[in-house]
Amino acid sequence: MHIAIAGNIGSGKTTLAGLLSKHYGWEAHYEDVETNPYLNNFYEDMQRWSFNLQIYFLNSRFRQIVDIRNSGKTVIQDRTIYEDAHIFAPNLHAMGLMASRDFDNYSRLFELMSSFIQPPDLLIYLRASVSTLVTQIQKRGRDYENSIRIDYLNHLNDRYEEWISNYDLGKLLIVSVDTIKFCENPTDLGKVIQKIDAEIHGLF
């Protein structure tokens, strides 16, 4: 079974993936952040490095999905390939940070890749206000994230909401991170686990 967590930068995807992996005994597949060779460059000069970064993520997540399906295990995945294609790349293009020819090239590559993969059995979307995102980004203290602009997070949030409102690839669970503090509160984590249990039982 493939469970994936979607959400904006700082919404708590990695934290929740770790907590659920520990609770259920699922194998966790995390976003490639620490060894990503483009992230630092991207936040310093988005226009120069946007295409390189998005291609790197597209390749990385496609490989993850192939590995997940071949493993035969239940896996929890931190961020999906769909977010790159429906949120991050279009947002960079709309903001003038990715050239049209690069965006068209990227989009065609995603269309080809997506024809070979299956969507997750359950998608968990972490909905968070920009103020919550900023607070959590500051807490984790990654140097390269210090330059993330508020308008960039706002644009991403708008695109997330649009994507989720039209999501029809499989089961969807929405968690409001503004009110459900699963990172700090075991009771809130329990509420999330209860909701996941209810969705999972419907998959069999």
Backbone as numpy.savetxt, mean C-alpha at the origin, in Angstrom:
# Nx Ny Nz CAx CAy CAz Cx Cy Cz
-3.86 -18.43 0.94 -4.70 -17.24 0.94 -3.82 -16.00 0.94
-4.26 -14.98 0.23 -3.51 -13.74 0.07 -4.33 -12.59 0.65
-3.83 -12.03 1.74 -4.44 -10.85 2.35 -3.50 -9.69 2.14
-4.01 -8.54 1.72 -3.15 -7.38 1.46 -3.67 -6.17 2.23
-2.72 -5.31 2.62 -3.07 -4.08 3.32 -2.73 -2.90 2.42
-3.72 -2.04 2.21 -3.55 -0.84 1.39 -3.71 0.40 2.27
-3.05 1.47 1.87 -3.19 2.72 2.62 -2.08 3.69 2.30
-2.33 4.94 2.58 -1.39 6.01 2.29 -0.11 5.88 3.10
0.88 6.68 2.77 2.15 6.72 3.50 1.87 7.08 4.96
2.33 6.24 5.89 2.13 6.53 7.31 0.82 6.06 7.90
0.04 5.28 7.14 -1.26 4.84 7.66 -1.16 3.65 8.62
0.01 2.98 8.65 0.20 1.88 9.59 0.20 0.50 8.96
0.43 0.43 7.66 0.39 -0.85 6.95 1.41 -1.85 7.49
2.65 -1.40 7.61 3.73 -2.29 8.06 3.49 -2.78 9.48
3.03 -1.87 10.35 2.74 -2.23 11.74 1.63 -3.27 11.79
0.54 -3.04 11.06 -0.58 -3.98 11.08 -0.18 -5.32 10.47
0.61 -5.29 9.40 1.06 -6.55 8.80 1.83 -7.38 9.82
2.70 -6.73 10.59 3.47 -7.43 11.62 2.59 -7.99 12.73
1.61 -7.20 13.18 0.70 -7.64 14.24 -0.16 -8.82 13.79
-0.66 -8.76 12.56 -1.51 -9.85 12.05 -0.69 -11.11 11.76
0.54 -10.90 11.28 1.44 -12.04 11.06 1.68 -12.78 12.37
1.90 -12.04 13.43 2.15 -12.63 14.74 0.90 -13.33 15.28
-0.27 -12.68 15.12 -1.52 -13.23 15.66 -1.95 -14.51 14.94
-1.92 -14.47 13.61 -2.44 -15.59 12.83 -1.38 -16.62 12.43
-0.10 -16.23 12.54 0.96 -17.10 12.05 1.13 -17.01 10.54
0.64 -15.90 9.97 0.78 -15.70 8.53 2.19 -15.24 8.19
2.62 -15.53 6.98 3.90 -15.03 6.50 3.71 -13.59 6.01
4.57 -12.68 6.45 4.45 -11.27 6.06 5.41 -10.93 4.93
4.88 -10.25 3.92 5.70 -9.72 2.83 5.64 -8.20 2.90
6.78 -7.58 3.20 6.80 -6.13 3.42 7.24 -5.38 2.16
6.84 -4.10 2.14 7.28 -3.22 1.07 8.80 -3.04 1.16
9.44 -3.01 0.00 10.89 -2.89 -0.05 11.29 -1.42 0.16
11.48 -1.05 1.42 11.81 0.33 1.75 13.30 0.50 2.06
13.80 -0.35 2.95 15.18 -0.18 3.42 16.21 -0.37 2.31
15.96 -1.31 1.39 16.95 -1.59 0.34 16.57 -0.95 -1.01
15.52 -0.14 -1.03 15.09 0.49 -2.27 16.14 1.53 -2.71
16.74 1.36 -3.89 17.83 2.26 -4.29 17.38 3.63 -4.80
16.06 3.84 -4.90 15.56 5.08 -5.49 14.85 6.02 -4.51
14.44 5.52 -3.34 13.59 6.32 -2.46 14.22 7.64 -2.04
15.45 7.61 -1.57 16.11 8.84 -1.14 16.18 9.85 -2.29
16.59 9.37 -3.44 16.69 10.25 -4.61 15.33 10.82 -4.99
14.30 9.97 -4.91 12.95 10.40 -5.29 12.47 11.56 -4.43
12.63 11.46 -3.12 12.14 12.54 -2.26 12.98 13.80 -2.38
14.20 13.67 -2.87 15.04 14.86 -3.11 14.70 15.53 -4.45
14.32 14.71 -5.44 14.01 15.23 -6.77 12.97 14.32 -7.42
11.68 14.57 -7.12 10.60 13.70 -7.56 10.51 13.61 -9.09
10.69 14.73 -9.74 10.53 14.75 -11.19 11.59 13.88 -11.88
12.80 13.95 -11.38 13.89 13.18 -11.99 13.74 11.69 -11.77
13.26 11.27 -10.59 13.32 9.86 -10.21 11.96 9.15 -10.14
10.88 9.84 -10.47 9.54 9.25 -10.30 9.35 7.97 -11.14
9.75 8.01 -12.40 9.56 6.84 -13.27 10.39 5.66 -12.79
11.66 5.93 -12.45 12.54 4.86 -11.95 11.96 4.21 -10.71
11.47 5.03 -9.78 10.92 4.51 -8.53 9.69 3.65 -8.80
8.80 4.13 -9.64 7.56 3.39 -9.90 7.82 2.08 -10.64
8.77 2.06 -11.53 9.13 0.81 -12.22 9.74 -0.17 -11.22
10.56 0.33 -10.31 11.16 -0.53 -9.29 10.07 -1.17 -8.43
9.10 -0.36 -7.98 8.01 -0.90 -7.16 7.15 -1.88 -7.94
6.87 -1.56 -9.20 6.05 -2.44 -10.03 6.70 -3.82 -10.15
7.98 -3.84 -10.45 8.72 -5.09 -10.57 8.75 -5.84 -9.24
9.03 -5.12 -8.16 9.12 -5.73 -6.82 7.80 -6.37 -6.41
6.70 -5.65 -6.63 5.40 -6.19 -6.18 4.89 -7.30 -7.09
5.20 -7.23 -8.36 4.84 -8.33 -9.26 5.53 -9.62 -8.82
6.82 -9.51 -8.49 7.57 -10.67 -8.00 6.97 -11.20 -6.69
6.56 -10.27 -5.82 5.94 -10.67 -4.55 4.69 -11.50 -4.79
3.84 -11.02 -5.70 2.58 -11.71 -5.97 2.83 -13.10 -6.54
3.78 -13.22 -7.45 4.14 -14.53 -8.01 4.61 -15.46 -6.89
5.47 -14.93 -6.01 5.98 -15.73 -4.89 4.86 -16.15 -3.94
3.93 -15.23 -3.68 2.81 -15.51 -2.77 1.96 -16.66 -3.31
1.62 -16.57 -4.58 0.75 -17.59 -5.18 1.47 -18.94 -5.31
2.77 -18.90 -5.50 3.53 -20.15 -5.62 3.84 -20.79 -4.27
3.77 -20.03 -3.20 4.18 -20.53 -1.88 3.18 -21.50 -1.28
1.90 -21.34 -1.62 0.87 -22.18 -1.02 0.58 -21.82 0.42
1.16 -20.71 0.90 0.96 -20.28 2.29 -0.05 -19.14 2.35
-0.53 -18.85 3.56 -1.33 -17.65 3.76 -0.37 -16.51 4.05
-0.47 -15.47 3.23 0.49 -14.36 3.28 -0.25 -13.04 3.49
0.34 -12.20 4.34 -0.16 -10.83 4.52 0.83 -9.90 3.82
0.34 -9.09 2.89 1.21 -8.24 2.07 1.03 -6.77 2.43
2.16 -6.09 2.61 2.19 -4.67 2.92 2.20 -3.89 1.60
1.07 -3.31 1.24 0.80 -2.55 0.02 0.69 -3.44 -1.21
-0.16 -3.00 -2.16 -0.48 -3.81 -3.34 0.07 -3.18 -4.62
0.12 -3.98 -5.65 0.54 -3.50 -6.97 -0.46 -2.51 -7.54
-1.73 -2.61 -7.11 -2.79 -1.75 -7.64 -2.62 -0.30 -7.18
-2.06 -0.13 -5.98 -1.87 1.23 -5.47 -0.84 1.99 -6.31
0.20 1.30 -6.72 1.19 1.94 -7.58 0.54 2.45 -8.87
-0.29 1.59 -9.47 -0.85 1.89 -10.79 -2.03 2.86 -10.75
-2.84 2.78 -9.69 -4.06 3.60 -9.63 -3.90 4.86 -8.80
-2.84 4.93 -8.00 -2.70 6.08 -7.09 -1.38 6.80 -7.30
-0.26 6.13 -7.06 1.02 6.82 -7.04 1.47 7.30 -8.42
1.47 6.43 -9.41 1.90 6.85 -10.75 0.98 7.91 -11.35
-0.36 7.72 -11.32 -1.23 8.78 -11.86 -1.10 10.11 -11.12
-0.86 10.03 -9.81 -0.71 11.26 -9.03 0.56 12.02 -9.46
1.65 11.29 -9.64 2.89 11.91 -10.09 2.72 12.54 -11.48
2.00 11.84 -12.34 1.74 12.36 -13.69 0.89 13.63 -13.62
-0.17 13.59 -12.81 -1.07 14.75 -12.69 -0.37 15.97 -12.09
0.60 15.72 -11.21 1.34 16.82 -10.57 2.49 17.33 -11.45
2.64 16.75 -12.64 3.71 17.17 -13.53 5.07 16.63 -13.14
5.06 15.56 -12.32 6.31 14.98 -11.82 6.70 13.71 -12.57
5.84 13.28 -13.52 6.18 12.17 -14.41 5.72 12.53 -15.81
6.62 12.43 -16.78 6.30 12.78 -18.16 5.22 11.86 -18.72
4.43 12.38 -19.65 3.32 11.60 -20.22 3.82 10.32 -20.90
4.95 10.41 -21.61 5.44 9.20 -22.30 5.87 8.14 -21.29
6.44 8.58 -20.15 6.82 7.63 -19.10 5.59 7.02 -18.46
4.59 7.84 -18.20 3.36 7.35 -17.59 2.65 6.36 -18.51
2.59 6.66 -19.80 1.95 5.75 -20.76 2.70 4.42 -20.82
4.02 4.50 -20.81 4.86 3.29 -20.83 4.59 2.46 -19.58
4.58 3.13 -18.42 4.32 2.47 -17.15 2.94 1.81 -17.16
1.93 2.54 -17.63 0.54 2.03 -17.62 0.39 0.79 -18.49
1.05 0.79 -19.64 0.98 -0.39 -20.52 1.66 -1.59 -19.88
2.75 -1.35 -19.19 3.46 -2.44 -18.51 2.59 -3.01 -17.39
1.92 -2.13 -16.62 1.04 -2.60 -15.56 -0.12 -3.42 -16.13
-0.72 -2.96 -17.21 -1.84 -3.70 -17.83 -1.41 -5.11 -18.21
-0.22 -5.23 -18.77 0.29 -6.54 -19.14 0.51 -7.41 -17.91
1.17 -6.86 -16.89 1.44 -7.61 -15.66 0.14 -8.03 -14.97
-0.82 -7.13 -14.90 -2.05 -7.42 -14.16 -2.86 -8.54 -14.82
-2.62 -8.79 -16.10 -3.33 -9.88 -16.79 -2.81 -11.25 -16.35
-1.66 -11.28 -15.67 -1.06 -12.54 -15.24 -1.24 -12.81 -13.74
-1.87 -11.89 -13.01 -1.96 -12.04 -11.56 -3.41 -12.08 -11.08
-3.57 -12.62 -9.88 -4.88 -12.62 -9.23 -4.87 -11.57 -8.12
-6.00 -10.90 -7.90 -6.08 -9.92 -6.81 -6.08 -10.62 -5.45
-5.83 -9.89 -4.36 -5.86 -10.53 -3.04 -7.25 -11.06 -2.69
-7.27 -12.09 -1.86 -8.56 -12.65 -1.40 -9.28 -11.66 -0.49
-8.51 -10.89 0.26 -9.07 -9.85 1.12 -8.15 -8.65 1.10
-8.73 -7.47 0.84 -7.99 -6.21 0.89 -8.42 -5.44 2.13
-7.46 -5.06 2.97 -7.72 -4.23 4.15 -7.23 -2.83 3.83
-8.15 -1.86 3.80 -7.78 -0.48 3.50 -7.73 0.34 4.79
-6.57 0.94 5.06 -6.40 1.79 6.24 -6.68 3.24 5.85
-7.83 3.73 6.27 -8.24 5.10 5.95 -7.74 6.03 7.05
-7.04 7.11 6.67 -6.49 8.03 7.66 -6.51 9.45 7.13
-6.78 10.40 8.02 -6.71 11.82 7.66 -5.25 12.21 7.48
-5.02 13.32 6.80 -3.64 13.76 6.58 -2.95 14.10 7.90
-3.69 14.65 8.86 -3.08 14.98 10.16 -2.58 13.71 10.87
-3.36 12.63 10.77 -2.92 11.35 11.35 -1.69 10.82 10.62
-1.69 10.92 9.30 -0.55 10.45 8.51 0.73 11.21 8.89
0.61 12.53 9.01 1.78 13.36 9.35 2.32 12.99 10.72
1.41 12.81 11.69 1.82 12.43 13.05 2.59 11.11 13.04
2.07 10.13 12.30 2.70 8.81 12.29 4.00 8.80 11.48
4.07 9.61 10.44 5.31 9.72 9.66 6.40 10.33 10.54
6.03 11.36 11.31 7.01 12.01 12.20 7.48 11.07 13.30
6.57 10.22 13.79 6.92 9.28 14.87 7.98 8.29 14.42
7.89 7.80 13.18 8.83 6.76 12.77 10.17 7.34 12.32
10.20 8.63 12.02 11.47 9.33 11.86 12.38 8.87 10.75
11.82 8.54 9.58 12.68 8.21 8.44 13.16 9.51 7.80
14.46 9.66 7.67 15.04 10.91 7.17 14.48 11.32 5.81
14.38 10.35 4.90 13.96 10.68 3.54 12.50 11.13 3.46
11.70 10.86 4.53 10.29 11.27 4.52 10.08 12.68 5.08
11.14 13.30 5.57 11.02 14.64 6.14 10.56 15.68 5.12
10.84 15.40 3.85 10.52 16.38 2.81 9.16 16.12 2.13
8.40 15.13 2.62 7.09 14.85 2.02 6.17 16.05 2.25
5.55 16.53 1.18 4.71 17.73 1.25 3.28 17.35 1.63
2.62 18.27 2.34 1.22 18.05 2.75 0.31 17.91 1.53
0.55 18.72 0.50 -0.31 18.64 -0.68 -0.14 17.30 -1.39
1.07 16.73 -1.31 1.32 15.41 -1.91 0.48 14.35 -1.19
0.47 14.39 0.15 -0.35 13.44 0.93 -1.83 13.65 0.66
-2.25 14.89 0.54 -3.65 15.20 0.25 -4.09 14.62 -1.08
-3.26 14.82 -2.10 -3.57 14.28 -3.44 -3.67 12.75 -3.39
-2.75 12.14 -2.67 -2.76 10.67 -2.56 -4.04 10.20 -1.86
-4.41 10.88 -0.77 -5.62 10.50 -0.04 -6.86 10.57 -0.94
-6.95 11.63 -1.74 -8.10 11.77 -2.66 -8.14 10.60 -3.64
-6.98 10.22 -4.15 -6.93 9.11 -5.11 -7.24 7.77 -4.44
-6.78 7.60 -3.20 -7.12 6.38 -2.46 -8.62 6.24 -2.31
-9.28 7.32 -1.92 -10.73 7.27 -1.69 -11.48 6.96 -2.99
-11.01 7.54 -4.08 -11.64 7.26 -5.38 -11.46 5.80 -5.77
-10.25 5.28 -5.58 -9.96 3.88 -5.93 -10.78 2.92 -5.09
-10.81 3.17 -3.79 -11.54 2.27 -2.88 -13.04 2.30 -3.16
-13.58 3.45 -3.50 -15.02 3.56 -3.77 -15.43 2.74 -4.99
-14.46 2.43 -5.87 -14.75 1.65 -7.08 -14.12 0.25 -7.05
-13.53 -0.13 -5.91 -12.83 -1.41 -5.84 -13.82 -2.57 -5.91
-13.61 -3.48 -6.86 -14.54 -4.60 -7.05 -13.80 -5.91 -7.37
-12.51 -5.97 -6.99 -11.71 -7.15 -7.33 -11.85 -8.29 -6.32
-12.43 -7.99 -5.17 -12.57 -9.01 -4.13 -13.09 -8.40 -2.84
-13.00 -9.16 -1.76 -13.50 -8.69 -0.47 -12.68 -7.50 0.02
-13.39 -6.54 0.67 -12.76 -5.30 1.12 -13.17 -5.02 2.56
-12.18 -4.71 3.40 -12.42 -4.30 4.78 -11.78 -2.93 4.99
-12.55 -1.94 5.44 -12.04 -0.59 5.66 -11.87 -0.36 7.16
-10.68 0.10 7.56 -10.37 0.39 8.96 -10.03 1.87 9.08
-10.74 2.59 9.94 -10.47 4.02 10.16 -9.36 4.17 11.20
-8.19 4.58 10.72 -7.03 4.69 11.60 -7.15 5.89 12.55
-7.98 6.87 12.18 -8.19 8.03 13.07 -8.84 7.63 14.38
-9.69 6.62 14.35 -10.43 6.22 15.55 -10.02 4.86 16.10
-9.49 3.99 15.24 -9.08 2.65 15.68 -7.55 2.62 15.75
-7.02 2.77 16.95 -5.57 2.89 17.17 -4.96 1.51 17.46
-4.93 0.66 16.45 -4.45 -0.72 16.65 -2.96 -0.77 17.02
-2.21 0.29 16.66 -0.78 0.32 16.99 -0.55 0.41 18.49
-1.44 1.15 19.20 -1.22 1.46 20.61 -2.17 0.72 21.54
-3.33 0.35 21.03 -4.40 -0.16 21.88 -4.75 -1.62 21.54
-4.44 -2.57 22.41 -4.76 -3.98 22.14 -6.25 -4.22 21.90
-7.12 -3.45 22.56 -8.57 -3.59 22.36 -8.94 -3.24 20.93
-8.35 -2.16 20.41 -8.62 -1.77 19.03 -8.08 -2.80 18.04
-6.92 -3.37 18.35 -6.38 -4.43 17.50 -7.35 -5.62 17.50
-7.91 -5.93 18.65 -8.89 -7.00 18.76 -10.11 -6.76 17.88
-10.54 -5.49 17.79 -11.68 -5.14 16.92 -11.35 -5.42 15.45
-10.12 -5.07 15.07 -9.70 -5.30 13.68 -9.65 -6.80 13.40
-9.12 -7.57 14.34 -9.02 -9.02 14.17 -10.41 -9.65 14.06
-11.35 -9.17 14.85 -12.73 -9.67 14.77 -13.32 -9.44 13.38
-13.08 -8.24 12.85 -13.60 -7.92 11.51 -12.95 -8.81 10.45
-11.65 -9.03 10.60 -10.93 -9.89 9.64 -11.45 -11.32 9.73
-11.66 -11.83 10.94 -12.20 -13.17 11.12 -13.53 -13.32 10.37
-14.39 -12.31 10.52 -15.71 -12.36 9.87 -15.57 -12.41 8.34
-14.62 -11.66 7.81 -14.41 -11.64 6.35 -13.78 -12.95 5.87
-12.81 -13.45 6.62 -12.11 -14.68 6.22 -13.05 -15.88 6.19
-13.91 -15.97 7.18 -14.84 -17.10 7.23 -15.76 -17.11 6.01
-15.98 -15.94 5.45 -16.80 -15.86 4.24 -16.06 -16.24 2.98
-14.72 -16.44 3.10 -13.91 -16.80 1.93 -13.94 -18.31 1.67
-14.38 -19.08 2.67 -14.32 -20.54 2.54 -15.69 -21.11 2.20
